[in-house]
Every structure is written in structure tokens, then in C-alpha cells.
Amino acid sequence: MTEHGHAVVLGAGMGGLLAARVLADAYDRVTVIERDRLPGTAGNRRGVPQGRHVHALLPRGAAIVDELFPGLLAELVADGAETIEDYSLLHFAPGGHRLCREMRLPTTYQPSRPFLEAHVRERVRALPNVEIRDGCAVAGLTTTPDRRRVTGVRVDAGSPETIAADLVVDALGRGARTPAWLTELGYPRPEEREVPVRLRYTSALVRLRPRAVPEKLVVIGATPDRPTGMGLFAYEHDTWLFTVAGYGDRRPSPDLPGMIGFVADRVPKHVEKALREAEPLSDVATFAFPASRWRRYDRLRRFPEGLLVFGDAICSFNPLYGQGMSVAALEAQALRRCVRRGGDHLARRFFRASAGPIGVAWRLAVGGDLALPEVEAPRPLAVRLSNRYVERVLTAAERDPVLAARFMRVSAFVDPPSALLRPSAVARALAG
């Protein structure tokens, strides 16, 4: 499995860290390049503005992360991360349907994004053949004279430097440079699929009165007649992250009282009361997400050797569905399978392998968005029929714990979407 070379990963977010972990088993050296100065502990940073908002580590993603870093989930819990094992402690209402609480599901781990990333970063930093270099900006690539192979990356950490590499991985997120680099090198850019969601969300870290909210997670999704949503997540160290979001022209006020008022008619009264009595622990953070975007590298016929793209740099989804970190974990799993078969045509094989799990997440997220009139995009017949069926499933899942659990398992990538089309599931949906 060893390639006996040097891999360079651009970006020390969750995607870059997971890619570095996999490549550490295949290359003699792995260097992670990060523009930000990385905090020594769990903390927000400029390069991850979404870190100030709610994040979810879905059960399938959590299982893969624990496989890559054995014992990490137990370590998170020991250090204070919340878990959900009793799903009566969940208030989950996608599309206006409060799902039955009696469902049985795998344990859900609920660390904040900075908390999780800090633990993963320390595990990666502890690998003997991995170096993380922060405060280091990426300037461009180096290639062979015929431009068929990438040979390294140009960086600037106060002075220009070229780092030779056998593989360069672009894990720089939505702002990834690879499309522009391909143009510079004479390659076609990938086709981009885009669904404009025009989402704006606002978050605040708070501390609630003890036992004011018995649930550990409250999520209320947008509906066609009310394109707004909210999330309240119990996080480590007795903190809660409160996020509200609106589509189109529905924009939440950037202050805590305004945020509460924005969703007051949609949340349970005890949740509203607890939030109005909460102690603010941070400034209010806002974030705008214009569109979900999938760059179809898997459809390119020409692509330079020695280059790879990973995580949000390939596909970024509406963040309200909480898929990003778990999709990155699924990509890491695909990358591990690919590197075990050697380095020849690695990018082509990886792009094709990762297109499967990315496609599942894309259909789940885009299907949900296209149920909202504010999302201005074509709605093929297949999407319209699928959304009608999902509406039947969610209606039945308000009272049916088996169907509620099946929907949650599909949403969490534990089961494939086809699990909702099995005869037993269809019968339950129609009966509901």
C-alpha cells in the first residue's frame, strides 16, 4: 500500500485532516498546509466561518471517523461531548412533521465543529509522518514541462517556497483553486451543477438554565408556507448553540432577541422561554450560503496526474442538512480503498468512487430544497414524485416509530435511500 513518496494536503479543515489521515498510511510523508494560524485548543478561526454555526456528525460519518481514529468517539465523550442514545430527547421536525420519539437508532455524537476538529487535528498531528504547517498561504502549483503531472505547490509563509510533492490534494473548501488551475494548465474545467438556495443563517452560543430544555437536540425544518428553520444543539461544557435560518427574503435579525422572535411561533413554548432566559456566551454570527454546488470532476476525461480534489472543494451542500462532515468521511473511506490499489490514475478512480456517496447526499439535500418555492430551480418529474412520497413518509412517521427510524437512518447515510422504497416501508407510508 505504501507509495514511498510525499503527499501535500491544502487545507486543515475536516476534509483536509481526514484526507491526511488516509494518505499517512500510503505515503512516507504528508504535509498539511493551512493559511490560518491554528488554535492550540478548540476554537473558531477565520478560515472556517461556518464553524460558528450548528454542525452535525451523522452516525455513518461518526463510525468512519472512529474507524480512522480508533477511540476518538469515546475520547470526545470523556472530554464533554454530548450524545443522544434516548431518542425521546430529540425534537426533530423536518418539513413540518414532528417525528415519532419512540424510534430506535444508533448513538448520535454531538460535538461542536471546533471541538471535533481540534480533537481530529491533534490525532493527525500525532502521526509520525505528518506535519501541519499553519500560517502558510497557497500560491500555485508546479508541474512537469508537458503539464501532465503536478509536481508540487508554491506557498508563502513570509517568503516564497516550493514544496515538491508526488500528490497534491486540494481540500480548500468552496473557494478551492483547482478549476482556475486547470484553466491555467490547459485542461477543461469541471461541469458545475448548482442549485441556488439563497440561505442566510444566524447563530449564538448560549447557556440555558439547568433542565430548562429536556431535549438534547431541537431541529425544526423549513416548510413551503414558512421558509424558515432553527436548530438548538446541546454541546460540550454545558453550552448550547442556537441557529435560525431563512430562505430568500426571510432574513433573521442579527441579535439574540430578534433570532428568538424569528422562530417564536414555531418552537415549543418551553424552548422559547428557555432561550429568552438564556445567558449569551458569544456575539451573534451570521453567514450567507448562496447555492449548493457540485463540481463534476468524475466526468472529466483529462485531468493532471499528481492532483486530487477533496471535500467541499468537490461538492458543498445546503449546511442546514448537516451532511458536510459525514460526506467528507465517506470520501475518506473511498480514498482509502483507492490508494490501496496504488497511485496510478488515482484521481480518476477516486472521483468515480466518491461520486456515489456525494450523489446520495446531493439528492437528499436538493430534493428537500426543491420542496420550497423560494428555491428557483427546475423541478423534474422524478423530483416532484419523490417529494410527494417523502411527504407521505414524514406524515406517517409522526406516529410510526419504525418508519421514523428508517427515514432517519437514510438521512444519516446508515441505510441507502432505497430502504424507503422497500415494500414494508411503502405499506407503512400508505397506511399512515
N, C-alpha and C positions, 0 to 999 in steps of 0.2 A: 504493500500500500504506500510505502514511502516514496516521495518524488525526489528526495535529496536536493532540494532547492530552497528558494526564498519566495514567500508569498507576502504581498503587501496589501493590507485592507485599509481602504479610505473611509473613515468614519467609525467612531467608537460608541455609536448608539446600540440599541439592542440588536439590530440586524448585523452590524459590523462585528459585534462581540460574538454572536452565535456563529458567524462565518469563520471568525478567527479560531474559535474552539474546534470546529471541524477540520480546518486546514492544519492545525497544530499536529494532528495525527498523520498528516500526509507529507508535510514539508519539514525540512531541517530547521528553518527559521520562519517566523511570522512576525511582521511588524505592522502595528495598527497606528495609523496616522489620524490625529484629531486636531481640528482647528482650535477648539475651546481649551481653556485651562480646566482640567478635570478636578472636581471637588474631591477631597480626601474621604468624605463621608457621603451619605445620601443627601443630595441637594439638587435644586433646579439649576440649569445652565442655559445660556443664551441660545446655543445651537439646538436645543430641544424645547421650543416654546410650548409644544403640546404636553410636556411633562407636568405643567401646572394644572392640567385638567384630568378628568377621570380616565383611567385605563383599566382594562380587564385582561387578566391572564386566563384564557378559557381552558377548560380541563384538558383538552388534547394538547394544547401548547404547553401547559404545565407539565404534563407527562414527558414530553420530549425534552424540555429544559432539564428535568430531573434525571433523564437518561444521559444527557450530555455532561451534567454536573451532578454526579451522584450525591444524594443527601442535601441538595440545595433547598428543597421544599421544607424539609424538617428544620433546616437552619433558619429559613425565613420565619417560620412559626416560633422557633425558640427566641428569635430576636424581636418578636412582637407582631408579626403579620397576622391578620385576621383570616379565618377560614369559615366556610359555610358547609356544614355537614347535615344540619337540620334545615330542610328547605321550607319549614314553616317560618323561618327567619328571613324569607325572601318575599318582597313585594315586587313582582315583575309583571308589567302590563304593556306588552308590545301591541301596537296598532289599536289601542283602546280596549284590550282584553286582558283582564287580570287572571293570570294562570293559576290553576289549582295548586294549593300549597302542599298537598299530600304526595307529591311526586317524589320519586327516589332517583338520585343522581350521584355521580362521583363527587368527592370533596372538591370544592372550589377554593382556590387560594387567592387572597385578595390583598396583595401588596400594592403600595403606590408605585408609580413608574420610577421615580428617583430611588426609592428603597430597593426595588428589584434590580434596577440597572447597577446600583452600587455593589450589590452582592455578586452579580454576574461578572462585573468588571474586576472585582478582586479575585474571583476564581480564575479568570482569564490571565490576569497579571501574574498569578502564582504559577502558571505553566512555565516550565524551564526554558522552552524555546520560543516564547512570545515576549515581545517588547511593545509597550504602548508609549507612543510619543505624542504628547499633547502640546498645544500652542504652536502647531505646525500647519501652515496653510498649503493646500494643494495648488500647484501652478500649471500642471500639464503632464502629458505622457511622453515617453521616449519610445522609439520604435526602430526596427531594422530598416535599412535603406529602402527596401521594397514595400515597407509599411504593412507587411503581412503579419508581423508579430510585435506585440508590445513588449518592451524590454525593461521598463522601469517607470518611475514617476519623478517629476520635478517638484520639489517642495521648497518652502521658505519658512524658516524658524528664526528669522532675524538676518539670515544670509541665505542666498540661493544654494541649493544642494540637489544632486541627482541620486536617487536610490535605485540601484539595479534590482530587478525582480524577475522571477520566472512566471509569476502570476500577479496581476493587479486586480483587486476586487473593488468596484465602485459601490459603496454602501453609504452614499452621501444623502440618501433620502430623496424627497421630491425635487430638490434642487440639484440632483445628480448631473454630472458633466458629460456623461457618455454620449448622448445624442449630438452635442456640439463637437465632441472629439471625433466621432465617426465622420461627420461632415468634413472636418479638417483633414482627416486621413484619406478621404475619397471613398468612404463607404456610405451606403444608404442609411438614413435614419429609420428607426423602427416606426411602424404604424402605431398611432395612438388612439385608443378608444377613450372617450371622455363623456362623463355624464355630469352636467352642471347641477350642483345641489344648492349652491348659494346659502351655505350654513354659517351661522355665527353663534358662538357659544361663550359663556362666561362662567368662571369658577371662583370659588373661595374656600379656603381651608378654615374649618371651624371646630370648636369643641362644644359638644352638647351636654346638657345636664345628664347625670347618670340615669340610665334606664328610661330616658325620655322617649327613645325610639327603640322598641324591642327588635325590630328588623336589623339585619346587618347590611342589607342592600335594598335600595328602593330605586326602581327604574320605571319610568312612565314614558312610553314612546309617542311619537307624533301620530296624528290621525288625519285623514283627508279634510275634515272640517276644522281641525285645530293643529296646524303645523308647528307645534312646539313640543318640547320634551324636557325631561330632567333626570338627574341621577344623584343619589346620595349614597356614598360608599363609606363604610366603616374601615378605616385604615389603621396602621400601626400607631402606637403611643397615644391611644385614646383620642385620635383625631378623626374628623370626617371631612370628606371632600364633596362639596355641593356644586353641581354644574347644571345650568339651564341652557337651552339651545332653541333657536328659531330658524325656520327656513324663509327664504325670500325676504320680504319686507318686515317679518316678525323679528325684531331685534331686542334682546334683553338689555335692561338698563345695567350699566357697569358699576353697580353698588349693591350691597347685600340686601337692603330693604326692597330695592327695585327688583332684584332677582326673585325674592320670595313672592312679591306681588305678581310677577310674570307668570307663575305657575300655581298661585294660591288656590284657584278653582279646580285644580286637577290633582292635588296631592291630598292624602289623608289628613284629617284635621290635626291629629297628634303630631304629624310630621311638620305641618305648618307652624304649630305652636312651638315645637322644639327649635325650629330654625329661627323664629323671632326672638327666642330667648338665648340663642347660641352666642358663644364668645368668639369673635373673629380672631383668627390666628395669622392671617396674611392679607395683603392687598388683593383686590379683585383683579383677576387676569382675564383678558378677552382674546379670542382667536377667531379668525375667519378662514373658512375652508371653501374655496370656490367650486371645486369639482373633483370627483373620483376619476382617476386616470390610470390606464393600463397600457404600458409600452410593450408592444408585442415583439420582443426580441426572439421569441420562439418561431416567428415567421420569416426571419431574415435568412437569406441564402448566403450572404457573405458577412463575415464577422472576424476581426483580427484574433489570432491565437494569443494566448497570454493575458486575456482580458475577460472579466466576468462582471455581471451586474447583479445586485442582491437587494432584497427587502423592498422598502418603499421606493427605491430607485427604479424598480420594475413596475410596481403597482401600489397605489395608495388609495385606500377606501374611505368612505364616509366614516369618521372616527367614532360616531355615536354607536356603531355596531361592535366596537371593541375587538376587531379582528386582527389588527396590525401585528402585535407581538406574536400571536399564535400562528399567523401565516408565515412570519419570519422563522419561527421554529420548524414549521413544516418544510420550508425551503432548506433549512439547515439539514433536515433529515434527508431530503432529496440530494443535496450536495454531498453528503457523506456517502450515499450509495454511488454517486457518480465518481468521486475521487478514488473510491476503492477499485474502480475499473481502470485507473490510470489517468494520465493527463492529456492524452490525445483527444482533440475535439471536445474538450471539457465543456466549453461554453455552450456549444450546440446541444450536447446531451443534457446539461443542467437546465437550460431554458425550456427544453421539451418536457423534462421531468417535473419541473416546478409549475408548468402551465396547468397541470391537473388541479392541484390544491388551490392555486390562485383563481382558476376558473370557478371552482365551487364557491369560494368566498365572494368573488365578483357577482355571481348570480344571486347569492343570498342578499348582498348589500344593495345592488342595483334594483333587484326586484322590490325590496322594501321601499327604496326611494321613489320608484316609479308608481307607487300607490298614492303619492302625494301630488296634487295638481300643481303645486309650486315648482316641481322639478320639470323643467321644459326639455323633454327629450322624447324621441319616438317610443311608442309602446307596441311592440309586435304582438301578434295574436297569442303567441306562446306565453309572453309575459302577462298579458291580461288574464288568460286562463289560469296560469299559475297563481296569480294574486287572488283570484276568486277562490281557488281551492284553499290557499293558505288562510284566507278569511274564514272559511268553513272549519278548518283545523283549529284555529285560535278560538273560535266561538265554542267549539266542543271542548277545548282544553280548559275552559273556565271551570268545568265540572269534572272532567275526566283526567285523573292523575296519570294514567298510562299514556294518553295522547299528549298531555302536557310534558311529560318526561321525554317522550320521543321527539317532540319539537325542540326541546332544549338540547338534547343530545346532538341533533342535526346542526343547530345553531352553534354549538361548541365544537364542531368538527369531530365529535366522537363517532357518530354514525354518518353514512352518506345521505344525501338528500333523498335517494330512492327509498329510504326507510319510511318516509311519509307516504309513499305510494304503494306500499305492500297492502294486500287485501285487508288485513286486520286493521290497519290504520285508516284506510278508506272507509271501511264499515263504521268505525268509530266516529269519523268526521261526519258522515252522512247521518248517523243516528243522532249526533249532537245537534 
